[in-house]
Structures are given as C-alpha cells and as structure tokens.
C-alpha cells in the first residue's frame, strides 16, 4: 500500500492535498494536530497532519461480507470502518464538511483524543517546568542537584523554610558525587525528617497510686470519640488494663450512644457528666477500680471563646496527667494552626493526628509539630476500632512525606 503524509494549516487544506495527490480513492489512516514554533520560538501555529494510503481493497459492506463480484469488474473499493473515502468530496465548498466527517469517524475520534492527551501531557510538563523555574528563582540557596528532592517536599505541603533547612542539612552531610544517587539522598532526607518529628510514645501509667487521667480535646469533626474508643480498647483488650470512660460531650446524643456502645463491648464503665462538679465526682468514683480514665470532650470551634473557657474549667477540675489535642490531617494548615493557637491557651501536651488515610498531603503534620514544639503521640488510619490507630513514629511519617508507605 502506498502511504504518504500531508501537512497544512487546516484540515480542509490537508484534505485538498490528499485528494490532489492520491486521487478520490485515497484512504485516510491517521490524523493529528500539533504546534510548530517560528520566529526564534516566540510564536507558533497549528499544523494538521494526515496520513493517507492508496491501493487498499476492501469488500463492499452493502453487499455483505461474502458478496461475489462480477468476473469482468474489479471489487468496489470502499472505506474501512474507521476511515472516510475522498470520492465523496467534490469541491472546495465541501471541504469543511469533509473535515467534520473525518472527525465523526471512530478513527477521527481516536485521533482527537490522542491529540488532546498529548497536549495535556505537554501542558503539564510546561507548567511543571514553570513552577520549578519560579521556585528556583525564589529559592536560590537550594542546590541545583537536590532541587527535585526539595520540590517533592514542597509538593507534600512541607513549609518552604523547613524544606530548605532540611535540604541544606542533607547537602552538608553528603559528598557531591552522592547527590546523583536518588535513593541515597532520600534516605538522608528521611533521617532529617525523623529528627524534625518528635514523638511522645504511647500512653503510659507513671504513678503507683490513683488513675492515670487522659483528656482528649480538639475542634469539631476531627474524630475524638472514635479515637478515645480505640485508645480504651487497646488499653483494655491488649494491655489488660482497667479503663474507665467519661464523656462531657452532652451536646451530641449520637456521640454518647457511640461511646456507650464501645464501653459495653470492652466491658468498661462509662459516665456522662454535664458540669465540672459532676466530672469531679465521676473521677473520684472511678479512682478505686480504674488504672486509666479517658475523658472525651465536646468539639469546640477555635473561634468560640466562651466554649473554650468552659472547656478550660472542666480540665482544671479533672487535672489530667496528659491532654492530647486531636487534629485532622485533612484540614488546611491555616485551620490546624488556628486550632493549635486557641487550644494551647486551654492546654495541650501532645498531638494526635486523625484521618491519615484520607490525607492528600501529610507534610502539614511536620510543619505543625515543628512549629508548636509538641510531640506526636498517635495517628489514626481509619474507622475500625481498635485497629486503625498507631503510635506516632518519625520514620513512618518521614516515609509518607517522601511518598513511600513503608514503615
């Protein structure tokens, strides 16, 4: 089969070239559109490219797949299912319709989709290069050989100043020839991330007499009730500890019912209190039989000063041994920082991050822990009780920031 490629500024002009050169029996096999630069690359114009062939014989679909041709006649040349025949194009006035006919065929649709896919790919690459150039201009102190690693940290929402600090530390630790070894560099970055992520370890009883009291506080919707159920279940079922539960979240009946269900399953007492005096009495009544008392609090908006002051009063009465601020990894950095600022006025000893399985980026955890100088105690990775909770580990979080799910 004789194949030729034709190029023109428009589909109509390209079709005219095909018809003029190869005649009305030409079969169009492929079309594509691309950009061509000129004037030193400052301008560009679109080029339509058509690949056509001549000399292909196809059975007449109108007469069926086994139609017999007359002995004295050649079989009728027809189009393959995906290609139009130029015999129907009789003049320049039909060229625009011819172009539409080409695009309406399966081959035309496929060509359009491939063209769009290539253009989107090129656009993505161009945007990526533009972002990199802007970043390089803004961050000239980042060494060029480590810039891709810096961009990976930035892409995972690690703060710019922190990412620069980490990369510069790595640069001081490695030899220039090692910078080209991506895996070696990633390992060194992971070591730095681990150092920047202080962890608190699991809840541990530190006194010989009386219960170890733990309170969970935080904004609404971050998963405090489910988290406290996971903590209680692990202490009771896996560590065989005596655990009591108290909730002061009297605003949500569903939360009380949820926690009561978990308490019944693990065989722990639950008390619902509505005032600081009730809380004091509940702690006293559980002190003789419980090694741990976990207190679930109502979610508070960081902007609700009245409710935050009320929470502060409850905590003053409870005098917990540790207070964990529960935050969601799905929240924006601005929301997380606001929550930390406001809840730190109440009290926050350690941080629990929830919904790690739903987070698009986990760099925000590093930013927050580093900024507020609080240790990470736990992360939650789903809704299942008691399984989907882990003690915070710097190495695991470092691997997540680097895009690796390893431990």
MITI-556750 format. One line per field, with one value per residue (C-alpha): residue number from 1; residue in three letters; x, y, z. Coordinates in pm, 1 decimal. Layout:
% MITI-556750
lose [NUM  ...]
drengu [ALA  ...]
x [X  ...]
y [Y  ...]
z [Z  ...]
***
This chain:
% MITI-556750
lose [1  2  3  4  5  6  7  8  9  10  11  12  13  14  15  16  17  18  19  20  21  22  23  24  25  26  27  28  29  30  31  32  33  34  35  36  37  38  39  40  41  42  43  44  45  46  47  48  49  50  51  52  53  54  55  56  57  58  59  60  61  62  63  64  65  66  67  68  69  70  71  72  73  74  75  76  77  78  79  80  81  82  83  84  85  86  87  88  89  90  91  92  93  94  95  96  97  98  99  100  101  102  103  104  105  106  107  108  109  110  111  112  113  114  115  116  117  118  119  120  121  122  123  124  125  126  127  128  129  130  131  132  133  134  135  136  137  138  139  140  141  142  143  144  145  146  147  148  149  150  151  152  153  154  155  156  157  158  159  160  161  162  163  164  165  166  167  168  169  170  171  172  173  174  175  176  177  178  179  180  181  182  183  184  185  186  187  188  189  190  191  192  193  194  195  196  197  198  199  200  201  202  203  204  205  206  207  208  209  210  211  212  213  214  215  216  217  218  219  220  221  222  223  224  225  226  227  228  229  230  231  232  233  234  235  236  237  238  239  240  241  242  243  244  245  246  247  248  249  250  251  252  253  254  255  256  257  258  259  260  261  262  263  264  265  266  267  268  269  270  271  272  273  274  275  276  277  278  279  280  281  282  283  284  285  286  287  288  289  290  291  292  293  294  295  296  297  298  299  300  301  302  303  304  305  306  307  308  309  310  311  312  313  314  315  316  317  318  319  320  321  322  323  324  325  326  327  328  329  330  331  332  333  334  335  336  337  338  339  340  341  342  343  344  345  346  347  348  349  350  351  352  353  354  355  356  357  358  359  360  361  362  363  364  365  366  367  368  369  370  371  372  373  374  375  376  377  378  379  380  381  382  383  384  385  386  387  388  389  390  391  392  393  394  395  396  397  398  399  400  401  402  403  404  405  406  407]
drengu [UNK  UNK  UNK  UNK  UNK  UNK  UNK  UNK  UNK  UNK  UNK  UNK  UNK  UNK  UNK  UNK  UNK  UNK  UNK  UNK  UNK  UNK  UNK  UNK  UNK  UNK  UNK  UNK  UNK  UNK  UNK  UNK  UNK  UNK  UNK  UNK  UNK  UNK  UNK  UNK  UNK  UNK  UNK  UNK  UNK  UNK  UNK  UNK  UNK  UNK  UNK  UNK  UNK  UNK  UNK  UNK  UNK  UNK  UNK  UNK  UNK  UNK  UNK  UNK  UNK  UNK  UNK  UNK  UNK  UNK  UNK  UNK  UNK  UNK  UNK  UNK  UNK  UNK  UNK  UNK  UNK  UNK  UNK  UNK  UNK  UNK  UNK  UNK  UNK  UNK  UNK  UNK  UNK  UNK  UNK  UNK  UNK  UNK  UNK  UNK  UNK  UNK  UNK  UNK  UNK  UNK  UNK  UNK  UNK  UNK  UNK  UNK  UNK  UNK  UNK  UNK  UNK  UNK  UNK  UNK  UNK  UNK  UNK  UNK  UNK  UNK  UNK  UNK  UNK  UNK  UNK  UNK  UNK  UNK  UNK  UNK  UNK  UNK  UNK  UNK  UNK  UNK  UNK  UNK  UNK  UNK  UNK  UNK  UNK  UNK  UNK  UNK  UNK  UNK  UNK  UNK  UNK  UNK  UNK  UNK  UNK  UNK  UNK  UNK  UNK  UNK  UNK  UNK  UNK  UNK  UNK  UNK  UNK  UNK  UNK  UNK  UNK  UNK  UNK  UNK  UNK  UNK  UNK  UNK  UNK  UNK  UNK  UNK  UNK  UNK  UNK  UNK  UNK  UNK  UNK  UNK  UNK  UNK  UNK  UNK  UNK  UNK  UNK  UNK  UNK  UNK  UNK  UNK  UNK  UNK  UNK  UNK  UNK  UNK  UNK  UNK  UNK  UNK  UNK  UNK  UNK  UNK  UNK  UNK  UNK  UNK  UNK  UNK  UNK  UNK  UNK  UNK  UNK  UNK  UNK  UNK  UNK  UNK  UNK  UNK  UNK  UNK  UNK  UNK  UNK  UNK  UNK  UNK  UNK  UNK  UNK  UNK  UNK  UNK  UNK  UNK  UNK  UNK  UNK  UNK  UNK  UNK  UNK  UNK  UNK  UNK  UNK  UNK  UNK  UNK  UNK  UNK  UNK  UNK  UNK  UNK  UNK  UNK  UNK  UNK  UNK  UNK  UNK  UNK  UNK  UNK  UNK  UNK  UNK  UNK  UNK  UNK  UNK  UNK  UNK  UNK  UNK  UNK  UNK  UNK  UNK  UNK  UNK  UNK  UNK  UNK  UNK  UNK  UNK  UNK  UNK  UNK  UNK  UNK  UNK  UNK  UNK  UNK  UNK  UNK  UNK  UNK  UNK  UNK  UNK  UNK  UNK  UNK  UNK  UNK  UNK  UNK  UNK  UNK  UNK  UNK  UNK  UNK  UNK  UNK  UNK  UNK  UNK  UNK  UNK  UNK  UNK  UNK  UNK  UNK  UNK  UNK  UNK  UNK  UNK  UNK  UNK  UNK  UNK  UNK  UNK  UNK  UNK  UNK  UNK  UNK  UNK  UNK  UNK  UNK  UNK  UNK  UNK  UNK  UNK  UNK  UNK  UNK  UNK  UNK  UNK  UNK  UNK  UNK  UNK  UNK  UNK  UNK  UNK  UNK  UNK  UNK  UNK  UNK  UNK  UNK  UNK  UNK  UNK  UNK  UNK  UNK  UNK  UNK  UNK  UNK  UNK]
x [0.0  132.2  139.1  202.8  181.2  34.5  62.0  -138.3  -259.5  -619.2  -799.0  -965.2  -633.4  -477.6  -769.7  -730.9  -364.5  -463.1  -724.6  -499.2  -201.4  -361.3  -697.6  -1051.3  -971.8  -728.4  -796.5  -724.4  -546.7  -446.6  -484.9  -320.1  -273.9  39.6  204.6  507.3  717.7  879.3  1039.5  1304.0  1035.7  842.4  537.9  368.4  95.9  -111.8  -30.9  -278.8  -115.5  -295.9  -156.0  -332.5  -287.3  -379.2  -414.2  -611.4  -905.5  -1195.0  -1516.9  -1836.7  -2022.2  -2352.3  -2330.9  -2230.4  -1901.6  -1915.8  -2052.4  -1938.5  -1809.6  -1883.3  -1598.5  -1542.6  -1533.5  -1289.4  -1422.5  -1557.6  -1308.0  -1470.3  -1356.4  -1250.3  -1489.9  -1265.6  -1172.0  -1369.2  -1325.3  -1236.8  -1454.9  -1746.5  -1559.9  -1644.5  -1501.6  -1363.1  -1708.5  -1738.9  -1403.1  -1529.0  -1794.3  -1527.4  -1322.6  -1623.9  -1689.9  -1334.3  -1367.8  -1700.0  -1548.5  -1402.5  -1055.5  -1115.1  -1241.4  -940.8  -707.7  -870.8  -844.7  -479.6  -407.8  -578.2  -392.5  -59.0  -141.7  -243.2  78.4  283.0  90.0  152.1  523.6  533.9  353.9  584.8  889.8  743.0  677.6  1029.5  1179.8  978.7  1081.9  1446.1  1423.6  1263.3  1497.4  1844.4  2001.1  1869.5  2146.2  2050.1  2145.3  1899.6  1625.6  1397.5  1401.7  1318.9  1024.8  897.2  889.0  711.4  463.2  373.2  299.9  618.0  675.9  928.8  1164.2  1160.3  1217.7  1515.2  1662.1  1629.8  1786.3  2078.5  2140.6  2148.8  2386.5  2631.9  2616.9  2680.6  2958.0  2884.0  2909.9  2642.2  2384.9  2305.2  2210.4  1837.6  1782.2  2081.2  1959.0  1604.6  1741.1  1930.4  1618.5  1417.9  1671.6  1631.4  1251.7  1262.1  1471.3  1226.7  927.6  938.5  717.6  577.5  522.9  208.9  3.7  184.1  90.3  355.2  229.5  186.9  -142.3  -454.0  -570.2  -375.3  -616.3  -605.5  -822.9  -880.0  -968.4  -997.6  -1218.0  -1546.8  -1541.1  -1182.0  -1278.2  -1217.8  -1487.1  -1368.9  -1009.0  -1081.1  -1267.6  -958.9  -733.4  -966.2  -999.7  -622.9  -561.1  -835.5  -815.9  -447.3  -272.6  -530.1  -567.8  -869.3  -1012.3  -1292.1  -1456.1  -1607.4  -1773.1  -1863.5  -1996.7  -2361.7  -2430.3  -2433.3  -2655.4  -2512.8  -2161.6  -2278.5  -2454.4  -2146.9  -1913.3  -2158.3  -2167.5  -1787.4  -1777.5  -2023.0  -1821.0  -1492.8  -1658.9  -1557.6  -1770.5  -1892.5  -2014.2  -2182.7  -2128.7  -2271.5  -2086.7  -1740.1  -1876.7  -2017.9  -1680.7  -1500.4  -1736.9  -1707.4  -1327.8  -1340.6  -1587.4  -1369.2  -1038.9  -1059.1  -1118.6  -951.6  -587.6  -672.8  -953.8  -1009.0  -1214.0  -1392.7  -1475.9  -1714.4  -1570.5  -1512.0  -1474.2  -1138.4  -1330.8  -1576.4  -1401.0  -1690.6  -1688.5  -1308.8  -1321.1  -1583.1  -1352.0  -1068.3  -1283.3  -1355.1  -986.0  -893.2  -1127.0  -1014.1  -642.3  -547.9  -199.4  -189.8  -402.7  -396.1  -502.7  -674.6  -635.2  -732.6  -474.4  -745.9  -766.8  -573.1  -257.3  -424.8  -710.6  -470.4  -250.6  -554.2  -676.1  -336.2  -311.6  -652.7  -647.0  -296.7  -449.4  -666.2  -393.5  -227.0  56.4  67.2  -88.8  -292.7  -345.4  -651.8  -769.1  -421.1  -582.7  -782.0  -499.1  -379.4  -61.7  97.3  362.9  128.7  195.0  565.4  501.6  267.2  471.9  784.4  618.7  443.2  714.2  464.1  526.7  314.2  153.6  -75.0  -208.6  -532.0  -562.0  -931.1  -1258.6  -1203.8  -1187.7  -938.4  -709.2  -682.8  -457.0  -77.7  176.7  346.5  676.5  904.1  1039.9  695.4  581.8  905.2  843.0  487.0  609.4  852.6  570.9  654.4  408.4  686.5  734.7]
y [0.0  346.4  571.4  944.9  1216.7  1560.6  1876.8  2200.4  2479.8  2347.7  2015.9  2135.8  2227.6  1898.0  1706.0  1901.5  1794.0  1430.5  1437.3  1621.4  1389.6  1049.5  1081.6  1010.9  650.9  756.3  618.0  833.0  625.3  880.3  1248.7  1465.3  1832.4  1982.5  2321.6  2445.6  2732.8  3005.6  3348.2  3200.2  3005.4  3314.9  3235.1  2920.3  2799.4  2483.7  2212.8  1945.5  1620.4  1346.8  1006.2  854.2  546.1  418.5  66.9  -96.5  -311.0  -368.7  -572.1  -380.4  -364.5  -301.5  -641.9  -832.7  -986.2  -1268.1  -1070.5  -1200.8  -953.8  -987.4  -1158.2  -860.7  -597.6  -519.0  -530.2  -196.8  -9.0  100.8  260.2  69.7  130.2  399.6  598.0  820.8  791.7  1110.9  1018.7  1195.2  1528.1  1707.8  2052.8  2320.3  2412.1  2064.1  2068.7  2198.1  1924.8  1676.1  1772.5  1723.2  1385.0  1280.5  1382.1  1198.6  862.0  627.6  692.7  1066.1  1048.4  840.6  1087.2  1380.1  1205.4  1116.5  1474.2  1611.9  1365.5  1466.6  1835.0  1788.9  1598.5  1874.7  2137.5  1953.8  1932.2  2300.8  2404.4  2183.3  2345.5  2688.7  2609.4  2474.4  2785.2  3010.0  2804.1  2816.8  3193.5  3224.9  2970.7  3022.5  2877.4  2529.8  2340.7  2251.0  1884.7  1848.3  2069.3  1782.8  1648.7  1995.2  2014.1  1679.5  1813.7  2128.2  1918.9  1733.5  2064.1  2084.1  2452.5  2619.4  2736.6  2391.5  2217.8  2446.5  2378.5  2002.2  2005.6  2222.1  1985.0  1694.4  1883.9  1924.7  1552.6  1404.7  1424.9  1596.1  1267.4  1112.6  1378.0  1186.6  875.5  941.2  656.2  759.6  1119.8  1011.2  808.2  1110.1  1326.3  1062.7  1078.4  1455.6  1432.8  1180.2  1418.7  1700.6  1490.9  1446.1  1163.0  1100.3  726.3  550.6  642.9  500.5  490.1  679.0  668.1  394.1  511.5  659.5  650.5  792.1  1051.9  1139.2  1402.0  1447.3  1794.1  1948.5  2109.0  1958.0  1675.8  1557.6  1214.8  1248.3  998.9  725.2  790.7  761.7  436.7  299.5  402.5  246.7  -77.1  -115.0  -49.1  -287.2  -570.0  -576.0  -442.3  -589.0  -260.2  -140.8  152.6  395.9  633.1  975.0  1199.5  1564.1  1583.1  1625.8  1825.9  1524.1  1234.7  1024.2  1064.9  943.8  643.6  562.6  571.7  374.0  102.0  77.9  78.6  -211.1  -409.3  -381.0  -405.4  -63.1  175.8  497.4  811.2  1108.3  1439.3  1782.8  2004.3  2040.5  1913.8  1602.6  1545.7  1562.8  1310.4  1075.3  1070.5  1004.9  718.6  550.4  602.0  283.9  44.3  203.5  234.2  468.7  720.6  859.8  1179.7  1264.0  1633.4  1811.4  1959.2  2331.4  2588.8  2766.8  3093.2  3022.4  3183.8  3115.5  2740.2  2725.7  2890.8  2636.9  2356.5  2511.4  2496.7  2125.9  2049.2  2244.5  2024.7  1699.1  1781.5  1522.8  1375.6  1445.3  1632.1  1530.2  1782.8  1591.6  1736.6  1614.3  1571.3  1662.6  2018.9  2303.1  2425.7  2756.2  2578.4  2349.4  2638.4  2834.2  2533.2  2486.6  2853.5  2863.6  2522.4  2579.0  2854.9  2583.5  2318.5  2083.6  1849.0  1620.2  1593.7  1318.8  1337.9  1160.8  1053.7  984.4  750.4  1041.3  1295.5  1412.2  1556.7  1478.1  1748.4  1961.7  1730.1  1805.4  2180.0  2181.2  1959.7  2158.3  2496.8  2437.2  2211.7  1944.9  1573.0  1345.1  1065.3  879.2  881.4  717.0  548.1  455.9  397.5  43.8  6.8  -78.9  -147.9  179.3  366.5  372.7  514.2  805.8  704.2  956.5  710.1  606.6  966.3  1055.9  778.4  901.4  1254.3  1110.5  918.9  577.3  371.3  175.6  156.1]
z [0.0  -92.2  218.5  227.2  492.4  418.3  629.6  613.7  843.9  834.2  791.7  470.2  307.5  412.9  261.6  -61.5  -79.8  -24.8  -299.3  -545.1  -491.8  -436.0  -604.6  -482.1  -378.3  -105.1  240.4  547.7  812.2  1075.9  1161.8  1426.6  1512.4  1667.0  1719.6  1528.4  1659.2  1448.4  1500.0  1731.4  1914.2  2020.8  1808.3  1696.0  1461.7  1435.2  1181.2  1068.3  960.0  764.9  678.9  376.2  162.3  -180.0  -313.6  -30.8  -147.3  90.6  49.3  -20.8  311.6  132.3  -36.6  278.2  389.4  129.7  -165.0  -503.5  -762.9  -1136.4  -1326.1  -1552.9  -1276.2  -1001.8  -645.1  -532.2  -320.2  -0.1  320.8  630.8  921.7  1067.2  754.2  507.8  129.5  -53.9  -354.0  -187.4  -166.5  -491.5  -442.5  -210.4  -79.8  72.6  248.7  584.6  590.4  491.2  793.6  1019.1  858.8  936.0  1299.9  1334.1  1247.2  1512.9  1374.8  1389.8  1747.1  1847.1  1678.0  1860.1  2196.7  2136.3  2032.7  2344.3  2565.0  2416.1  2451.2  2815.8  2880.2  2719.8  2915.2  3242.3  3165.2  3072.5  3391.3  3597.3  3439.2  3501.8  3868.3  3906.5  3746.8  3977.6  4279.9  4174.8  4142.2  4486.9  4648.3  4502.5  4817.6  4729.1  4543.2  4188.3  4225.0  4516.8  4378.5  4270.1  4627.6  4755.9  4515.7  4641.7  4997.5  4880.4  4681.9  5001.1  5176.6  5382.6  5464.2  5233.1  5505.0  5663.2  5329.7  5257.3  5600.2  5553.3  5205.4  5320.5  5612.0  5367.6  5138.9  5426.3  5504.8  5159.2  4907.3  4573.1  4381.9  4605.5  4511.3  4191.6  4389.3  4443.2  4689.7  4898.7  4911.6  5002.0  5292.6  5422.3  5388.1  5576.1  5858.9  5875.7  5871.3  6153.4  6362.3  6295.8  6407.5  6789.9  6910.8  7257.7  7254.7  7382.6  7688.6  7990.5  8356.7  8552.5  8910.8  9167.7  9315.9  9159.2  8798.6  8506.4  8364.7  7994.6  7823.3  7450.2  7321.5  6977.9  6712.6  6599.5  6347.0  6395.4  6535.5  6910.5  7015.5  6778.7  6882.1  7251.7  7186.3  7007.5  7295.8  7553.6  7357.1  7319.7  7689.0  7799.7  7547.5  7453.8  7762.6  8005.3  8193.4  8391.7  8198.2  8278.2  8029.0  8095.8  7839.4  7885.3  7530.0  7621.3  7304.7  7073.9  7179.5  6897.7  7040.3  7382.2  7229.9  7022.4  7322.2  7538.3  7273.2  7272.8  7655.3  7665.5  7412.1  7602.2  7945.2  8080.1  8287.4  8124.2  8298.2  8129.2  8309.9  8246.3  8492.2  8648.0  8983.0  8814.0  8649.5  8984.3  9136.6  8837.5  8861.9  9235.5  9193.6  8928.4  9109.0  9317.8  9027.6  8723.5  8627.0  8339.0  8298.9  7949.5  7914.8  7590.4  7548.5  7316.4  6998.4  7020.3  6747.7  6779.8  6740.7  7025.0  7320.5  7559.1  7493.6  7513.8  7856.4  7962.0  7847.9  8045.9  8359.9  8307.6  8261.6  8572.3  8776.1  8612.7  8647.6  8383.0  8369.4  7995.4  7744.0  7377.7  7115.9  6834.5  6483.9  6139.1  5862.9  5611.1  5746.9  5589.4  5755.8  5840.9  6021.9  6207.3  6318.8  6439.4  6637.8  6799.8  6889.8  7056.0  7224.0  7357.3  7568.6  7721.8  7748.7  7503.4  7598.1  7295.3  6949.8  6785.4  6408.4  6269.8  5924.0  5791.0  5537.0  5391.5  5372.0  5032.0  5186.9  5521.7  5530.0  5739.9  6036.6  6020.6  5996.4  6294.3  6524.4  6445.1  6487.3  6819.6  6965.3  7071.3  7046.9  6831.8  7032.1  6788.4  6433.5  6322.1  5985.3  5952.2  6135.7  6264.9  6643.7  6786.8  6491.1  6299.2  6539.3  6559.2  6798.1  6622.8  6462.2  6298.0  6040.2  5917.3  5881.4  5704.5  5451.4  5398.1  5330.3  5075.6  4907.7  5048.4  5255.8  5419.9  5794.7]
***
